Amino acid sequence: ASPVGAADRIYITSREGITLVMSNAEDSKLLSVNRLNDVFSASPALVGNQLFLRGEKFLYCLEKNVSPATFQNEGEPSSQSQNK
C-alpha cells in the first residue's frame, strides 16, 4: 500500500494492519500507531476527514472526533444515512 497524506499528516499502512500516523514536518514525528485485525493490500483513501482502508475482511472508515458508530443489520441503512 502507498502512503497517503493530508492535514499535515502522513498515513502509512502495513499489510499486517498497522497504520502509522506521522507528522508532515521536517522532524517527521510518530503521532500514533493504530492496529486493525485484518490484512491490507490496497492503498488508503482520504475523503474529507475520513480515512478508508480496504482489508481482506472489511472496508474500514476511520474518522477523528465522531460520535460512536451506529450499527445495523446487514442490508439495512443506518439512521444516519437515511437523514442525508
Stockholm file with secondary structure:
# STOCKHOLM 1.0

chainA/1-84         ASPVGAADRIYITSREGITLVMSNAEDSKLLSVNRLNDVFSASPALVGNQLFLRGEKFLYCLEKNVSPATFQNEGEPSSQSQNK
#=GR chainA/1-84 SS CCCEEETTEEEEECTTSEEEEEECSTTCCEEEEEECSSCBCSCCEEETTEEEEEBSSCEEEEESSCCCCCCCCTTSCCHHHHTC
#=GC SS_cons        CCCEEETTEEEEECTTSEEEEEECSTTCCEEEEEECSSCBCSCCEEETTEEEEEBSSCEEEEESSCCCCCCCCTTSCCHHHHTC
//
